[in-house]
Amino acid sequence: MKSILVTGLDIGSTYTRAVIGECVREFHRPEVKVLGVGRTPTDGVRKDQVTDLEAATDTARRALQEAELMAGMRVDRVYVGVSGEHVDANRSVGVVAVAAREIVSSDVKRVHAVARAVPVIRDRELLHAIPQNYFVDNQGGIKDPVGMSGTRLETELYLVTGCSAVVGNIVRGVERAGYRVQDTVLEPIAASRAVLAEDERELGVAMVDMGGATTGFSVHYEGRIRHLEVLPFGGNAITSDLIRGLSVPFAEARRIKELHGAAHARGLDPDELVELPRTNGSRREVSRGMVEGLVEERLENMFRRINRRLQDVFPQVSMGAGVVITGGVAVTPGILAVAKKSFGAPVRIGVPGEGLSGLMDVVDGPGYATAAGLALHGADYFMDTGGGVSTVASGMVTRMGAWLKEFF
């Protein structure tokens, strides 16, 4: 027997996470049984771009080896997340004539090729081509035209591109760590695969993926992605506010954010004192209420900016399922109340769960949404094509023993 393994690697600006799972079929849909998880602080990456290739390589290696150790298996290929301000998305239309009386899959492939055949700037590369709608003889609202009769087939694709240098450096770092990059996936797309339910995608939902350096959001309606964007702010903006507001260095501000960061959450005492680094030997303390005020003010600012963009790109009346917040920042106590007030719509925290099983308690947090979604993306690809996975024979005691010696 062989295990069909899929691996997702999320190289964030703050933490790098890896998820290894076994691909299984469940009710004609792929499911990923989580076997191993790795998490390590990120080095060599700033604002979702590689700044030190050697450090980024070591970060990827440590996260993947930790996941391999938990799973008890080695993998040779991974699906890697991509994000950052360099990402762009535009719509493109393609039209073809249908030769036969019935539209077949080759006609769909041809119209996709026509829609993708647009000039791409030399330093950019295509990441995704996402179908929006199909039109058969000018009749729209068609999700799948195969089998329908007509003489003209038209489609609108959502083309997502990224900077070739940024994507290439991420791929190079992972390959230098000893792994093959099977595919690169925009992180909001991956995260939405793990946290959004099918009915939410149909009703209309905005997913907000709040990372350390950037915030990606995607809008889904009638089962399709309608908008993708990456905004240039994230959890590091909260850290910067704490540095200025409390007059502490970066490392201390990050520690305070992780231990005491909240947005006036219920059940927390605002008069509780938070100890700061000593200055000239004297002890310094501030109230927890002051820390919470700084955190809440920054969160409100970020949500206002996100809400303005949502209103610009998509009518709020079409988002019947409201807003789903995920990513590392989503663990902040009290964030849900701030988001509900800012968006004026139903809001929930998104954690990995859709299409997942196995060690769910290990990935039961919004910070793992992207890594889990990348593994699910790999499972989808395997179910469609039969490739793109690591195949490991069960009972590989000798090989695993040798690897464990190497690891330690």
Buried (B, 14 or more C-beta within 10 A) or exposed (E): EEBBBBBBBBBBBBBBBBBBBBBBEEEEEBBBBBBBBBBBEBBBBEBBBBEBBEBBBBBBBBBBBBBBBBBBBBBBBBBBBBBBBBBBBEEBBBEBEBEEEEBBEEBBEBBBEBBBEBEEEEEBBEBBBBBBBBBBEEEEEBEEBEEBEBEBBBBBBBBBBBBBBBBBBBBBBBBBBEBEBBBBBBBBBBBBBBBBBEEBBBBBBBBBBBBBBBBBBBBBBBEBBBBBBBBEBBBBBBBBBBBEBBBBEEEBBBBBBBEBBBBBBEEBEBEEEBEBBEEEEEEBEBBBBBBBBBBBBBBBBBBEBBBEBBEEBBEBEBBBBBBBBBBBBBBBBBBBBBBBEBBEBEBBBBBBBBBBBBBBEBBEBBBBBBBBBBBBBBBBBBBEEEEBBBEBEEEBEEEBEEBEEEEE
